[in-house]
Amino acid sequence: MRSIWTGAIGFGLVNIPIRLYSAVSSSKLDLDMLDKKNYANIKFQRINESTGKEVAWENIVKGYKYGDEYVVLDEEDFEKAAPEKSKMIEIQEFIKEDDLDSIYIDTPYYVAPSKGGEKAYILLHRALQESGKVALGSFVMRTRENFCMVKAAENNLLVLVKLRFPEEIRDTADINLPERATVKQDELKMAMTLINQLTPKKFNIAKYRDTYTDALMKIIKSKAGGKKVSQPKFKIVRSQPKDIMAQLKESLKTKKAS
């Protein structure tokens, strides 16, 4: 596994040299875009809008339009903006993980110690475990500042979770939410009973898997073999207020029978 970022975690005056690794990979099928007429692969080109000619990757630079002209930036410019953040994840505070709303959570990464950082790495891991807290900080990766959380996982592993900045969370003002809805006490009690019935004694996340990709792959194999795949019928039935109690009771019966 190749590291995607190298630097250090700043824990007070202690610097822990580390490497970051991608913790997730996509499970979706890699579908190509084809021309409907002859199924030829669609190619995308980087075209210079002035000359109409294709531009090689090595000749592409990044620029920001300032006024009427572009200011071109190179790798050194990005590091000059905040050299310390390009190499350091500075821990700013520690909080209980429950204090952080899940809407802020973005992408996880594995953190591994670089040579010479093993003891300090384990120290931070143990301290996070003992305190029951997570560390918040920020750093720059791929020309962008990232807000992040560092937490202790199993087997002496530290995990860094990239977080969304508060300004990235959209306001809910434009969402049409119900202002009033009368919920009867017996309906709430029945809903709580269903929740308790569907709560496992011990949660095992391994039972959840991407079944849609498996089903799509079966269709691909069937079509490749010349078989016609029928379209299953499915319709969403909207629950009416007068039906909710009956549906909750039926849900409890269905769960008991399964």
BAVORO-711610 format. One record per residue (C-alpha): residue in one letter; chain; x, y, z. Coordinates in Angstrom, 3 decimals, always signed. Layout:
! residues N
<rec resn="a" chain="A" u="X" v="Y" w="Z"/>
...
! end
This chain:
! residues 258
<rec resn="m" chain="A" u="+0.000" v="+0.000" w="+0.000"/>
<rec resn="r" chain="A" u="+1.441" v="+3.383" w="-1.006"/>
<rec resn="s" chain="A" u="+1.241" v="+6.335" w="+1.350"/>
<rec resn="i" chain="A" u="-0.583" v="+9.411" w="+0.037"/>
<rec resn="w" chain="A" u="+0.863" v="+11.977" w="+2.476"/>
<rec resn="t" chain="A" u="+3.905" v="+12.163" w="+4.710"/>
<rec resn="g" chain="A" u="+4.486" v="+14.619" w="+7.510"/>
<rec resn="a" chain="A" u="+4.018" v="+14.736" w="+11.256"/>
<rec resn="i" chain="A" u="+1.400" v="+15.068" w="+13.987"/>
<rec resn="g" chain="A" u="+2.096" v="+17.878" w="+16.430"/>
<rec resn="f" chain="A" u="+1.130" v="+16.731" w="+19.950"/>
<rec resn="g" chain="A" u="+2.118" v="+19.676" w="+22.157"/>
<rec resn="l" chain="A" u="+5.891" v="+19.966" w="+21.658"/>
<rec resn="v" chain="A" u="+6.090" v="+16.319" w="+20.535"/>
<rec resn="n" chain="A" u="+6.283" v="+15.767" w="+16.763"/>
<rec resn="i" chain="A" u="+5.266" v="+12.324" w="+15.542"/>
<rec resn="p" chain="A" u="+6.485" v="+11.574" w="+11.987"/>
<rec resn="i" chain="A" u="+3.696" v="+9.724" w="+10.161"/>
<rec resn="r" chain="A" u="+2.409" v="+8.499" w="+6.814"/>
<rec resn="l" chain="A" u="-1.228" v="+8.502" w="+5.667"/>
<rec resn="y" chain="A" u="-2.823" v="+5.674" w="+3.699"/>
<rec resn="s" chain="A" u="-6.257" v="+5.477" w="+2.061"/>
<rec resn="a" chain="A" u="-8.531" v="+3.443" w="+4.325"/>
<rec resn="v" chain="A" u="-11.346" v="+2.854" w="+1.829"/>
<rec resn="s" chain="A" u="-11.802" v="+1.681" w="-1.741"/>
<rec resn="s" chain="A" u="-14.871" v="+1.845" w="-3.955"/>
<rec resn="s" chain="A" u="-17.004" v="-1.278" w="-4.403"/>
<rec resn="k" chain="A" u="-18.944" v="+0.050" w="-7.396"/>
<rec resn="l" chain="A" u="-18.510" v="-1.455" w="-10.854"/>
<rec resn="d" chain="A" u="-16.166" v="+0.338" w="-13.236"/>
<rec resn="l" chain="A" u="-18.556" v="+1.220" w="-16.085"/>
<rec resn="d" chain="A" u="-17.243" v="+2.760" w="-19.315"/>
<rec resn="m" chain="A" u="-19.027" v="+5.406" w="-21.387"/>
<rec resn="l" chain="A" u="-19.797" v="+4.099" w="-24.896"/>
<rec resn="d" chain="A" u="-21.231" v="+5.486" w="-28.114"/>
<rec resn="k" chain="A" u="-24.803" v="+4.159" w="-28.424"/>
<rec resn="k" chain="A" u="-24.360" v="+3.595" w="-32.186"/>
<rec resn="n" chain="A" u="-21.412" v="+1.182" w="-32.169"/>
<rec resn="y" chain="A" u="-20.424" v="+0.813" w="-28.485"/>
<rec resn="a" chain="A" u="-17.055" v="+2.490" w="-29.122"/>
<rec resn="n" chain="A" u="-15.339" v="+3.838" w="-26.020"/>
<rec resn="i" chain="A" u="-15.749" v="+7.574" w="-25.380"/>
<rec resn="k" chain="A" u="-12.439" v="+9.398" w="-24.935"/>
<rec resn="f" chain="A" u="-11.986" v="+12.696" w="-23.122"/>
<rec resn="q" chain="A" u="-9.322" v="+15.109" w="-24.277"/>
<rec resn="r" chain="A" u="-7.734" v="+18.187" w="-22.748"/>
<rec resn="i" chain="A" u="-8.288" v="+20.766" w="-25.465"/>
<rec resn="n" chain="A" u="-6.760" v="+24.246" w="-25.614"/>
<rec resn="e" chain="A" u="-9.749" v="+26.499" w="-26.331"/>
<rec resn="s" chain="A" u="-7.564" v="+28.938" w="-28.320"/>
<rec resn="t" chain="A" u="-5.745" v="+26.489" w="-30.606"/>
<rec resn="g" chain="A" u="-8.183" v="+23.557" w="-30.564"/>
<rec resn="k" chain="A" u="-5.223" v="+21.202" w="-29.967"/>
<rec resn="e" chain="A" u="-4.853" v="+18.577" w="-27.248"/>
<rec resn="v" chain="A" u="-2.607" v="+19.504" w="-24.291"/>
<rec resn="a" chain="A" u="-0.332" v="+16.941" w="-22.607"/>
<rec resn="w" chain="A" u="-0.591" v="+16.550" w="-18.828"/>
<rec resn="e" chain="A" u="+2.967" v="+17.836" w="-18.315"/>
<rec resn="n" chain="A" u="+2.015" v="+21.128" w="-19.990"/>
<rec resn="i" chain="A" u="-0.987" v="+21.800" w="-17.758"/>
<rec resn="v" chain="A" u="-0.655" v="+24.296" w="-14.895"/>
<rec resn="k" chain="A" u="-3.114" v="+25.634" w="-12.322"/>
<rec resn="g" chain="A" u="-4.237" v="+29.226" w="-12.294"/>
<rec resn="y" chain="A" u="-6.675" v="+31.592" w="-10.600"/>
<rec resn="k" chain="A" u="-8.493" v="+34.277" w="-12.592"/>
<rec resn="y" chain="A" u="-7.672" v="+37.546" w="-10.838"/>
<rec resn="g" chain="A" u="-9.391" v="+40.439" w="-12.568"/>
<rec resn="d" chain="A" u="-9.077" v="+39.831" w="-16.307"/>
<rec resn="e" chain="A" u="-5.930" v="+37.698" w="-16.190"/>
<rec resn="y" chain="A" u="-4.833" v="+34.363" w="-14.746"/>
<rec resn="v" chain="A" u="-2.250" v="+34.088" w="-11.977"/>
<rec resn="v" chain="A" u="-0.430" v="+30.764" w="-12.429"/>
<rec resn="l" chain="A" u="+0.485" v="+28.807" w="-9.282"/>
<rec resn="d" chain="A" u="+3.137" v="+26.097" w="-8.950"/>
<rec resn="e" chain="A" u="+3.774" v="+23.558" w="-6.163"/>
<rec resn="e" chain="A" u="+6.066" v="+25.946" w="-4.298"/>
<rec resn="d" chain="A" u="+3.323" v="+28.582" w="-4.162"/>
<rec resn="f" chain="A" u="+0.957" v="+26.150" w="-2.462"/>
<rec resn="e" chain="A" u="+3.577" v="+25.348" w="+0.180"/>
<rec resn="k" chain="A" u="+4.454" v="+29.045" w="+0.665"/>
<rec resn="a" chain="A" u="+0.833" v="+29.748" w="+1.663"/>
<rec resn="a" chain="A" u="+1.216" v="+27.608" w="+4.810"/>
<rec resn="p" chain="A" u="+4.466" v="+25.596" w="+4.893"/>
<rec resn="e" chain="A" u="+3.757" v="+24.276" w="+8.399"/>
<rec resn="k" chain="A" u="+0.345" v="+22.897" w="+7.366"/>
<rec resn="s" chain="A" u="+1.845" v="+21.163" w="+4.328"/>
<rec resn="k" chain="A" u="+3.979" v="+19.035" w="+6.636"/>
<rec resn="m" chain="A" u="+2.269" v="+19.140" w="+10.024"/>
<rec resn="i" chain="A" u="-1.078" v="+18.038" w="+11.446"/>
<rec resn="e" chain="A" u="-1.208" v="+20.364" w="+14.430"/>
<rec resn="i" chain="A" u="-3.545" v="+19.083" w="+17.150"/>
<rec resn="q" chain="A" u="-5.573" v="+22.056" w="+18.389"/>
<rec resn="e" chain="A" u="-7.948" v="+20.478" w="+20.897"/>
<rec resn="f" chain="A" u="-9.403" v="+17.232" w="+22.250"/>
<rec resn="i" chain="A" u="-13.108" v="+16.451" w="+22.461"/>
<rec resn="k" chain="A" u="-15.463" v="+13.541" w="+23.082"/>
<rec resn="e" chain="A" u="-16.272" v="+11.934" w="+19.726"/>
<rec resn="d" chain="A" u="-19.990" v="+12.058" w="+20.563"/>
<rec resn="d" chain="A" u="-19.751" v="+15.864" w="+20.568"/>
<rec resn="l" chain="A" u="-19.071" v="+15.796" w="+16.829"/>
<rec resn="d" chain="A" u="-22.170" v="+15.493" w="+14.625"/>
<rec resn="s" chain="A" u="-21.821" v="+12.736" w="+12.006"/>
<rec resn="i" chain="A" u="-22.699" v="+15.230" w="+9.236"/>
<rec resn="y" chain="A" u="-19.138" v="+16.569" w="+9.526"/>
<rec resn="i" chain="A" u="-17.484" v="+13.173" w="+8.911"/>
<rec resn="d" chain="A" u="-15.955" v="+12.731" w="+5.455"/>
<rec resn="t" chain="A" u="-13.097" v="+10.343" w="+4.544"/>
<rec resn="p" chain="A" u="-11.018" v="+8.011" w="+6.782"/>
<rec resn="y" chain="A" u="-7.276" v="+7.362" w="+6.440"/>
<rec resn="y" chain="A" u="-4.925" v="+4.975" w="+8.216"/>
<rec resn="v" chain="A" u="-2.053" v="+6.615" w="+10.079"/>
<rec resn="a" chain="A" u="+1.278" v="+4.777" w="+10.366"/>
<rec resn="p" chain="A" u="+4.416" v="+5.960" w="+12.180"/>
<rec resn="s" chain="A" u="+7.469" v="+6.819" w="+10.125"/>
<rec resn="k" chain="A" u="+10.919" v="+5.726" w="+11.260"/>
<rec resn="g" chain="A" u="+11.719" v="+7.122" w="+14.689"/>
<rec resn="g" chain="A" u="+8.107" v="+7.960" w="+15.511"/>
<rec resn="e" chain="A" u="+6.960" v="+4.605" w="+16.879"/>
<rec resn="k" chain="A" u="+7.110" v="+5.397" w="+20.625"/>
<rec resn="a" chain="A" u="+5.405" v="+8.790" w="+20.325"/>
<rec resn="y" chain="A" u="+2.785" v="+7.218" w="+18.033"/>
<rec resn="i" chain="A" u="+1.923" v="+4.569" w="+20.640"/>
<rec resn="l" chain="A" u="+1.928" v="+7.230" w="+23.364"/>
<rec resn="l" chain="A" u="-0.696" v="+9.283" w="+21.517"/>
<rec resn="h" chain="A" u="-2.745" v="+6.139" w="+20.809"/>
<rec resn="r" chain="A" u="-2.751" v="+5.119" w="+24.486"/>
<rec resn="a" chain="A" u="-3.520" v="+8.660" w="+25.645"/>
<rec resn="l" chain="A" u="-6.526" v="+8.875" w="+23.310"/>
<rec resn="q" chain="A" u="-7.729" v="+5.461" w="+24.499"/>
<rec resn="e" chain="A" u="-7.349" v="+6.320" w="+28.186"/>
<rec resn="s" chain="A" u="-9.026" v="+9.723" w="+27.841"/>
<rec resn="g" chain="A" u="-11.831" v="+8.464" w="+25.600"/>
<rec resn="k" chain="A" u="-11.266" v="+11.526" w="+23.421"/>
<rec resn="v" chain="A" u="-10.347" v="+12.352" w="+19.824"/>
<rec resn="a" chain="A" u="-7.971" v="+15.029" w="+18.562"/>
<rec resn="l" chain="A" u="-8.971" v="+17.824" w="+16.191"/>
<rec resn="g" chain="A" u="-6.527" v="+19.554" w="+13.867"/>
<rec resn="s" chain="A" u="-5.887" v="+20.652" w="+10.306"/>
<rec resn="f" chain="A" u="-3.336" v="+20.162" w="+7.541"/>
<rec resn="v" chain="A" u="-2.856" v="+20.755" w="+3.812"/>
<rec resn="m" chain="A" u="-3.047" v="+17.875" w="+1.325"/>
<rec resn="r" chain="A" u="-3.367" v="+18.199" w="-2.449"/>
<rec resn="t" chain="A" u="-3.398" v="+22.009" w="-2.338"/>
<rec resn="r" chain="A" u="-6.344" v="+22.092" w="+0.049"/>
<rec resn="e" chain="A" u="-6.639" v="+22.640" w="+3.781"/>
<rec resn="n" chain="A" u="-8.298" v="+19.740" w="+5.567"/>
<rec resn="f" chain="A" u="-10.055" v="+19.807" w="+8.926"/>
<rec resn="c" chain="A" u="-9.491" v="+16.435" w="+10.603"/>
<rec resn="m" chain="A" u="-9.999" v="+14.171" w="+13.595"/>
<rec resn="v" chain="A" u="-7.416" v="+11.674" w="+14.885"/>
<rec resn="k" chain="A" u="-8.790" v="+8.757" w="+16.882"/>
<rec resn="a" chain="A" u="-7.518" v="+5.540" w="+18.436"/>
<rec resn="a" chain="A" u="-8.661" v="+2.339" w="+16.737"/>
<rec resn="e" chain="A" u="-7.940" v="-1.307" w="+17.548"/>
<rec resn="n" chain="A" u="-4.518" v="-2.983" w="+17.349"/>
<rec resn="n" chain="A" u="-2.533" v="+0.178" w="+18.175"/>
<rec resn="l" chain="A" u="-3.794" v="+1.876" w="+14.997"/>
<rec resn="l" chain="A" u="-4.446" v="+5.598" w="+14.712"/>
<rec resn="v" chain="A" u="-7.094" v="+6.665" w="+12.208"/>
<rec resn="l" chain="A" u="-7.370" v="+10.139" w="+10.715"/>
<rec resn="v" chain="A" u="-10.852" v="+11.154" w="+9.580"/>
<rec resn="k" chain="A" u="-11.139" v="+14.119" w="+7.242"/>
<rec resn="l" chain="A" u="-13.954" v="+16.389" w="+8.430"/>
<rec resn="r" chain="A" u="-16.097" v="+18.941" w="+6.652"/>
<rec resn="f" chain="A" u="-15.696" v="+22.576" w="+7.686"/>
<rec resn="p" chain="A" u="-18.868" v="+24.123" w="+9.160"/>
<rec resn="e" chain="A" u="-19.175" v="+26.438" w="+6.126"/>
<rec resn="e" chain="A" u="-19.434" v="+23.363" w="+3.885"/>
<rec resn="i" chain="A" u="-22.656" v="+22.229" w="+5.569"/>
<rec resn="r" chain="A" u="-25.711" v="+23.584" w="+3.794"/>
<rec resn="d" chain="A" u="-28.446" v="+25.461" w="+5.629"/>
<rec resn="t" chain="A" u="-31.743" v="+23.582" w="+6.077"/>
<rec resn="a" chain="A" u="-33.880" v="+26.714" w="+5.647"/>
<rec resn="d" chain="A" u="-34.956" v="+25.730" w="+2.116"/>
<rec resn="i" chain="A" u="-36.051" v="+22.226" w="+3.128"/>
<rec resn="n" chain="A" u="-39.783" v="+21.807" w="+3.607"/>
<rec resn="l" chain="A" u="-40.086" v="+20.233" w="+7.057"/>
<rec resn="p" chain="A" u="-43.395" v="+19.380" w="+8.768"/>
<rec resn="e" chain="A" u="-44.353" v="+22.094" w="+11.244"/>
<rec resn="r" chain="A" u="-46.980" v="+20.138" w="+13.107"/>
<rec resn="a" chain="A" u="-47.619" v="+16.446" w="+13.431"/>
<rec resn="t" chain="A" u="-49.622" v="+14.842" w="+16.215"/>
<rec resn="v" chain="A" u="-48.062" v="+11.593" w="+17.400"/>
<rec resn="k" chain="A" u="-50.199" v="+9.489" w="+19.720"/>
<rec resn="q" chain="A" u="-48.552" v="+7.932" w="+22.759"/>
<rec resn="d" chain="A" u="-49.484" v="+4.375" w="+21.751"/>
<rec resn="e" chain="A" u="-47.986" v="+4.948" w="+18.266"/>
<rec resn="l" chain="A" u="-44.731" v="+6.160" w="+19.825"/>
<rec resn="k" chain="A" u="-44.700" v="+3.205" w="+22.224"/>
<rec resn="m" chain="A" u="-45.213" v="+0.784" w="+19.319"/>
<rec resn="a" chain="A" u="-42.410" v="+2.474" w="+17.330"/>
<rec resn="m" chain="A" u="-40.079" v="+2.139" w="+20.344"/>
<rec resn="t" chain="A" u="-40.977" v="-1.548" w="+20.630"/>
<rec resn="l" chain="A" u="-40.026" v="-2.048" w="+16.977"/>
<rec resn="i" chain="A" u="-36.730" v="-0.213" w="+17.523"/>
<rec resn="n" chain="A" u="-35.905" v="-2.399" w="+20.529"/>
<rec resn="q" chain="A" u="-36.834" v="-5.540" w="+18.601"/>
<rec resn="l" chain="A" u="-34.486" v="-4.548" w="+15.758"/>
<rec resn="t" chain="A" u="-31.626" v="-3.700" w="+18.132"/>
<rec resn="p" chain="A" u="-29.059" v="-6.567" w="+18.181"/>
<rec resn="k" chain="A" u="-27.444" v="-7.732" w="+21.418"/>
<rec resn="k" chain="A" u="-24.072" v="-7.178" w="+19.748"/>
<rec resn="f" chain="A" u="-23.656" v="-5.095" w="+16.594"/>
<rec resn="n" chain="A" u="-21.702" v="-6.746" w="+13.754"/>
<rec resn="i" chain="A" u="-21.084" v="-4.426" w="+10.813"/>
<rec resn="a" chain="A" u="-19.612" v="-7.272" w="+8.726"/>
<rec resn="k" chain="A" u="-23.119" v="-8.453" w="+7.797"/>
<rec resn="y" chain="A" u="-23.640" v="-5.310" w="+5.710"/>
<rec resn="r" chain="A" u="-22.312" v="-5.535" w="+2.168"/>
<rec resn="d" chain="A" u="-22.872" v="-4.045" w="-1.271"/>
<rec resn="t" chain="A" u="-25.584" v="-6.391" w="-2.601"/>
<rec resn="y" chain="A" u="-26.618" v="-3.998" w="-5.396"/>
<rec resn="t" chain="A" u="-23.263" v="-4.427" w="-7.172"/>
<rec resn="d" chain="A" u="-23.614" v="-8.227" w="-6.895"/>
<rec resn="a" chain="A" u="-27.117" v="-8.072" w="-8.393"/>
<rec resn="l" chain="A" u="-25.918" v="-5.781" w="-11.193"/>
<rec resn="m" chain="A" u="-23.085" v="-8.198" w="-11.961"/>
<rec resn="k" chain="A" u="-25.612" v="-11.050" w="-12.320"/>
<rec resn="i" chain="A" u="-27.518" v="-8.965" w="-14.886"/>
<rec resn="i" chain="A" u="-24.286" v="-8.270" w="-16.779"/>
<rec resn="k" chain="A" u="-23.476" v="-12.005" w="-16.910"/>
<rec resn="s" chain="A" u="-27.025" v="-12.854" w="-18.010"/>
<rec resn="k" chain="A" u="-26.952" v="-10.273" w="-20.818"/>
<rec resn="a" chain="A" u="-23.477" v="-11.459" w="-21.863"/>
<rec resn="g" chain="A" u="-24.938" v="-14.952" w="-22.177"/>
<rec resn="g" chain="A" u="-27.781" v="-13.715" w="-24.381"/>
<rec resn="k" chain="A" u="-30.473" v="-14.020" w="-21.732"/>
<rec resn="k" chain="A" u="-33.257" v="-11.455" w="-21.382"/>
<rec resn="v" chain="A" u="-33.567" v="-9.977" w="-17.906"/>
<rec resn="s" chain="A" u="-37.092" v="-9.168" w="-16.732"/>
<rec resn="q" chain="A" u="-37.850" v="-5.976" w="-14.819"/>
<rec resn="p" chain="A" u="-39.129" v="-6.728" w="-11.292"/>
<rec resn="k" chain="A" u="-42.060" v="-4.605" w="-10.157"/>
<rec resn="f" chain="A" u="-41.659" v="-2.357" w="-7.153"/>
<rec resn="k" chain="A" u="-43.831" v="+0.483" w="-5.931"/>
<rec resn="i" chain="A" u="-43.405" v="+2.675" w="-2.867"/>
<rec resn="v" chain="A" u="-46.581" v="+2.669" w="-0.772"/>
<rec resn="r" chain="A" u="-46.838" v="+5.886" w="+1.196"/>
<rec resn="s" chain="A" u="-47.950" v="+5.443" w="+4.814"/>
<rec resn="q" chain="A" u="-51.132" v="+7.341" w="+5.610"/>
<rec resn="p" chain="A" u="-51.580" v="+8.647" w="+9.185"/>
<rec resn="k" chain="A" u="-54.540" v="+6.343" w="+9.803"/>
<rec resn="d" chain="A" u="-52.527" v="+3.276" w="+8.713"/>
<rec resn="i" chain="A" u="-49.370" v="+3.821" w="+10.789"/>
<rec resn="m" chain="A" u="-50.496" v="+1.888" w="+13.891"/>
<rec resn="a" chain="A" u="-51.603" v="-1.108" w="+11.836"/>
<rec resn="q" chain="A" u="-48.325" v="-1.053" w="+9.886"/>
<rec resn="l" chain="A" u="-46.271" v="-0.930" w="+13.076"/>
<rec resn="k" chain="A" u="-48.147" v="-3.956" w="+14.464"/>
<rec resn="e" chain="A" u="-47.612" v="-5.845" w="+11.209"/>
<rec resn="s" chain="A" u="-43.909" v="-4.914" w="+11.282"/>
<rec resn="l" chain="A" u="-43.552" v="-6.500" w="+14.716"/>
<rec resn="k" chain="A" u="-45.266" v="-9.693" w="+13.500"/>
<rec resn="t" chain="A" u="-43.005" v="-9.850" w="+10.415"/>
<rec resn="k" chain="A" u="-39.876" v="-9.454" w="+12.510"/>
<rec resn="k" chain="A" u="-40.948" v="-12.219" w="+14.901"/>
<rec resn="a" chain="A" u="-41.635" v="-14.568" w="+12.000"/>
<rec resn="s" chain="A" u="-38.214" v="-13.965" w="+10.349"/>
! end
